[in-house]
Amino acid sequence: MDKNHSIKLFENKKVRVQWNQDEEKWYFSIVDVVAVLTDNDFQGARNYWKVLKHRLKEEGNETVTNCNQLKLIAPDGKMRLTDVGDTEQILRLIQSVPSKKAEPFKVWLAKVGNERINETYDPELAFDRAMKTYLQKGYSKEWINQRLKTIEVRKELTDEWNRSGIEKESDFAILTNEITKAWSEKTVSEYKQFKNLKKENLRDNMTNLELVLNMLAEATTTEISKKQNPKTFDDSKNIAIKGGTIAGNTRKDIEKQLGESIVTSKNAKDNLIELSKHNILKIENKNKKKKEGN
């Protein structure tokens, strides 16, 4: 089984999943998820999903009923077309299943929804939540402060793109890709593959220097855009390349001094392992000094 096909275990029940590299999405077998939630066997889950799908269609639900079909390994060992849903569709499906196992997910969704609504009134809450999340994951406070600064810089850039008449998420992605490629010599997709990432956020897996250079590229792009006041998407695209190139030249200068590449395959897991080793070493040195003092 290749890395894009796998089986997840939930309470000793298998859920087949497939990774779509182009969309950067995991797709889950809906029948398998239903089987977990309803304690049904495969055939029972298929029948349950058939009835539920019909009911949801009658209710006008398009999120779940317009699901894709992918070839997954069936119980008989053959690849067969199977209804699948992405994360959003699966979470929506869970809301429609009356099950004790679904209740914790429903409570969590309600909590998350409430948090997001509150954050629209007080954006600072989003930063507080991000800080707590990164600390729980083991990131250092220095790295977190740097990461939160990149969020601020990114917001200024997207505001500037909005001012220039750019609103589509797909256009944001294209411009971001141009900036990233100009400073790192890799597209966002290539960069993520280089770091062995799938759904994970690229910036969350950058080192301090990578974060700084990415931030420099975006901040520079913002300032050039303000000065040149682009009128078309192509104008903004050229500015994105300029901003990224300036940061790219800075990267090359730093690499000459360091004698090594700044763009690294290290991801968050590697960075946290190094941080953990560093903290252990600090504690050992501190204890050593105490003993010597005694």
C-alpha positions in Angstrom: 0.0 0.0 0.0 1.5 3.4 -1.1 1.8 6.5 1.1 -1.3 8.0 -0.4 -3.5 5.0 0.6 -3.8 3.9 4.1 -6.1 2.5 6.8 -6.8 4.3 10.0 -8.0 2.5 13.1 -10.8 3.9 15.2 -11.8 1.8 18.2 -10.5 -1.3 16.4 -12.5 -0.5 13.3 -10.8 0.3 10.0 -11.4 3.5 8.1 -10.0 3.6 4.6 -8.4 6.9 3.6 -6.7 8.3 0.5 -4.6 11.4 0.0 -5.1 13.7 -3.0 -1.8 15.5 -3.6 -3.3 18.1 -6.0 -6.1 19.1 -3.6 -4.0 18.5 -0.5 -6.9 16.7 1.1 -7.5 13.4 2.9 -10.6 11.5 1.7 -12.3 9.1 4.1 -14.6 6.1 3.2 -18.0 7.3 4.3 -19.3 3.7 4.8 -16.3 3.0 7.2 -17.0 6.2 9.2 -20.7 5.3 9.4 -19.7 1.8 10.6 -17.7 3.3 13.5 -20.4 5.7 14.5 -23.3 3.2 14.3 -21.5 0.0 15.4 -22.7 -1.7 12.2 -20.8 -4.2 10.1 -19.9 -3.3 6.5 -23.2 -4.3 4.9 -25.2 -2.6 7.7 -23.2 0.6 7.3 -23.8 0.5 3.6 -27.6 0.3 4.1 -27.5 3.0 6.8 -25.6 5.4 4.5 -27.9 4.7 1.6 -31.0 5.7 3.7 -29.1 8.7 5.3 -27.9 9.9 1.9 -31.5 9.9 0.5 -32.8 11.8 3.6 -30.0 14.4 3.3 -30.8 14.9 -0.4 -34.5 15.5 0.5 -33.4 18.1 3.1 -31.4 19.9 0.4 -28.0 19.0 1.8 -25.3 19.3 -0.8 -22.2 19.2 1.4 -22.4 15.5 2.1 -24.6 14.2 -0.7 -22.3 15.6 -3.5 -19.5 13.4 -2.3 -16.8 11.9 -4.6 -16.1 8.3 -5.4 -12.6 6.9 -5.3 -11.3 3.4 -5.8 -10.4 1.9 -2.4 -9.6 -1.6 -1.3 -12.9 -3.4 -0.7 -13.4 -6.2 1.9 -12.8 -8.7 -0.9 -9.4 -7.3 -1.6 -10.3 -5.6 -4.9 -10.2 -1.9 -5.8 -13.8 -0.7 -6.0 -15.4 2.7 -6.3 -16.4 3.9 -2.8 -18.2 7.0 -1.6 -15.7 9.3 0.1 -15.7 12.6 1.9 -13.1 15.2 2.8 -12.8 16.4 6.4 -15.5 19.1 6.1 -18.0 16.6 4.6 -17.2 14.0 7.3 -17.7 16.5 10.1 -21.0 17.5 8.5 -22.0 13.8 8.2 -21.3 13.2 11.9 -23.8 16.0 12.8 -26.5 13.9 11.0 -25.8 10.7 12.8 -27.7 10.1 16.1 -25.0 8.3 18.0 -23.3 8.5 21.4 -20.0 8.2 19.5 -20.9 11.2 17.4 -21.8 13.4 20.4 -18.2 14.4 21.4 -17.6 15.6 17.9 -20.8 17.6 17.9 -19.9 19.3 21.2 -16.4 20.0 19.8 -17.9 21.5 16.6 -20.2 23.7 18.7 -17.2 24.9 20.8 -15.1 25.7 17.8 -17.9 27.5 16.1 -18.5 29.6 19.2 -14.7 30.4 19.4 -14.6 31.6 15.8 -17.7 33.8 16.2 -16.1 35.4 19.3 -12.8 35.9 17.3 -14.6 38.0 14.7 -15.5 40.5 17.4 -12.1 40.3 19.1 -9.3 39.2 16.7 -6.8 39.2 19.6 -8.5 36.0 20.9 -7.3 34.2 17.7 -3.7 35.1 18.6 -4.2 33.9 22.2 -5.6 30.6 20.9 -2.7 30.2 18.5 -0.2 30.9 21.3 -1.8 28.2 23.5 -1.9 25.7 20.7 1.8 26.1 19.7 2.8 25.9 23.4 0.9 22.6 23.8 2.7 21.3 20.7 6.0 22.0 22.3 7.2 25.0 20.2 9.6 27.5 21.9 8.2 30.9 22.9 10.8 32.5 20.6 9.6 30.5 17.6 6.0 31.2 18.5 6.5 35.0 18.7 8.2 34.8 15.3 5.3 32.7 13.9 2.7 35.1 15.2 4.5 38.0 13.6 4.3 36.2 10.2 0.5 35.9 10.7 0.4 39.7 11.1 2.6 40.3 8.1 0.5 37.9 6.0 -2.7 39.7 7.0 -1.2 43.0 5.8 -0.3 41.4 2.5 -3.8 40.0 1.9 -5.3 43.3 2.9 -3.2 45.0 0.2 -4.2 42.4 -2.4 -7.8 43.1 -1.5 -7.2 46.8 -2.0 -5.8 46.0 -5.4 -9.0 44.2 -6.3 -7.9 40.6 -5.7 -10.4 38.6 -3.7 -10.4 34.9 -5.0 -8.6 32.4 -2.8 -7.2 30.8 -5.9 -5.6 34.1 -6.9 -4.1 34.4 -3.4 -2.7 30.9 -3.8 -1.1 31.8 -7.2 0.5 35.0 -5.8 1.7 33.1 -2.7 3.2 30.5 -4.9 5.1 33.1 -6.9 6.5 34.7 -3.7 7.6 31.4 -2.3 9.2 30.2 -5.5 11.1 33.5 -5.9 12.7 33.4 -2.5 13.1 29.6 -1.9 13.4 28.3 -5.5 10.5 26.0 -4.7 6.8 26.2 -5.2 4.6 25.7 -2.2 3.8 22.2 -3.2 7.5 21.4 -3.9 8.4 22.9 -0.5 5.9 20.8 1.3 7.0 17.6 -0.4 10.6 18.5 0.4 9.6 18.6 4.1 7.5 15.5 3.8 4.3 17.3 4.6 0.7 16.7 3.5 -2.1 18.7 5.1 0.3 20.3 7.6 0.8 24.1 7.4 4.1 24.9 5.7 5.0 27.8 7.9 4.4 25.7 11.0 7.2 23.5 9.8 9.8 26.2 9.0 12.9 27.0 11.0 13.4 30.5 12.3 15.5 31.6 9.3 12.9 30.2 6.9 10.2 32.1 8.7 12.2 35.3 8.6 12.9 35.1 4.9 9.3 34.2 4.1 8.2 37.1 6.2 10.7 39.4 4.5 9.4 38.3 1.1 5.7 39.0 2.0 6.4 42.3 3.8 8.5 43.5 0.8 5.8 42.6 -1.6 3.3 44.5 0.5 5.4 47.7 0.5 6.1 47.5 -3.3 2.5 47.0 -4.0 1.5 50.1 -2.0 4.1 52.2 -3.9 3.3 50.9 -7.4 -0.5 50.6 -6.9 -1.1 47.6 -9.3 -4.2 47.8 -11.5 -4.3 44.2 -12.8 -3.7 40.7 -11.5 -0.6 40.4 -13.7 0.8 43.6 -12.1 0.4 42.1 -8.6 2.0 38.9 -9.9 5.1 40.7 -11.1 5.3 42.6 -7.8 5.0 39.2 -5.9 8.0 38.0 -7.9 9.9 41.1 -7.1 9.3 40.9 -3.4 10.2 37.2 -3.3 13.3 37.8 -5.4 14.6 40.4 -2.9 14.2 37.9 -0.1 15.8 35.2 -2.3 18.9 37.3 -2.8 19.1 37.8 1.0 18.9 34.0 1.4 21.8 33.5 -1.0 23.9 36.0 0.8 23.3 34.3 4.1 23.9 30.9 2.7 27.3 32.1 1.4 28.2 33.1 5.0 26.9 29.9 6.5 28.1 27.5 3.9 24.8 25.6 3.9 21.3 25.8 2.6 18.7 27.7 4.6 15.8 25.9 2.8 15.8 22.6 4.8 13.9 19.4 4.7 13.4 19.7 8.5 9.8 19.8 9.6 8.1 20.5 12.9 8.8 17.1 14.2 12.6 17.4 13.6 12.6 21.0 15.0 10.8 19.9 18.2 13.3 17.0 18.7 16.2 19.4 18.4 14.5 21.8 20.8 13.9 19.0 23.2 17.6 17.9 23.1 18.6 21.6 23.6 16.4 21.9 26.6 17.7 18.7 28.1 21.3 19.9 27.6 20.4 23.2 29.3 19.0 21.3 32.3 22.0 19.0 32.5 24.4 21.9 32.4 22.4 23.7 35.1 22.5 20.7 37.3 26.2 20.2 36.7 26.9 23.8 37.8 24.8 23.3 40.9 26.8 20.2 41.8 30.1 22.0 41.2 28.9 24.9 43.3 28.2 22.5 46.2 
